[in-house]
Amino acid sequence: MAGKFEVYKDGAGKYRFRLKAGNGEIIAVGEAYESKAGCLNGVESVKSHAPGAQVVEND
């Protein structure tokens, strides 16, 4: 089963997204957005920028 982005409203009425793995585990969360369109833009940004993202350890 493939992962999915879920878009939802939080308790303060802001839009947020979370990325869930195929097993349903939450593996990433987005910030709070004022509009649904802004939230969807955030999802698209993650989708387009993450494939080549580096892993950086700040120990």
C-alpha positions in Angstrom: 0.0 0.0 0.0 1.4 3.4 -0.9 1.8 6.3 1.4 -0.6 9.3 1.4 -0.9 12.9 2.4 -3.9 13.8 4.6 -5.2 17.4 4.7 -7.2 18.3 7.8 -8.3 21.2 10.0 -6.7 21.4 13.5 -8.4 22.5 16.7 -7.7 26.1 15.9 -9.3 25.9 12.5 -6.0 26.0 10.6 -5.2 23.6 7.7 -2.5 21.0 8.2 -1.2 18.0 6.4 0.5 14.8 7.5 2.2 12.2 5.4 1.3 8.6 6.3 3.3 5.5 5.3 1.4 2.6 3.8 1.0 1.0 7.2 -0.8 4.2 8.5 2.1 5.5 10.6 2.6 9.3 10.5 6.1 10.0 9.1 5.9 13.7 8.5 3.7 16.7 9.4 3.3 20.2 7.9 2.9 23.6 9.5 -0.4 25.3 10.1 -1.8 27.2 7.1 -4.6 29.8 7.0 -6.1 28.4 3.8 -6.7 25.0 2.2 -5.0 26.2 -1.0 -1.9 27.2 1.0 -1.8 23.7 2.6 -2.1 22.0 -0.7 0.7 24.1 -2.0 2.8 22.9 1.0 2.0 19.3 0.0 3.1 20.0 -3.6 6.3 21.6 -2.3 7.2 18.6 -0.3 6.4 16.3 -3.2 8.6 18.2 -5.6 11.5 19.0 -3.4 11.9 15.9 -1.3 13.2 13.3 -3.9 16.7 14.8 -4.0 16.8 16.0 -0.4 20.0 15.3 1.6 20.0 13.7 5.0 22.0 16.0 7.4 22.8 15.0 11.0 23.3 17.7 13.5 24.7 15.9 16.5 
